[in-house]
């Protein structure tokens, strides 16, 4: 599982943004991990008792995917 942080870009970041949006964020899905995506990750981490570092690492992504499971 890739680790995404400020400055990352690509399809993985688009998927991350879509997951964050499905969990309450209002991001433009553009594949660029900018300040708004970082803020949304921090907010998600805080609400889910994760380490608040603004980095979408393993723990954050596992939680995002589990919250978005159908």
PyMOL commands that set and color helices and strands:
alter all, ss='L'
color gray80, all
select helices_A, chain A and resi 11-22+35-47+58-67
alter helices_A, ss='H'
color red, helices_A
deselect
rebuild
show_as cartoon
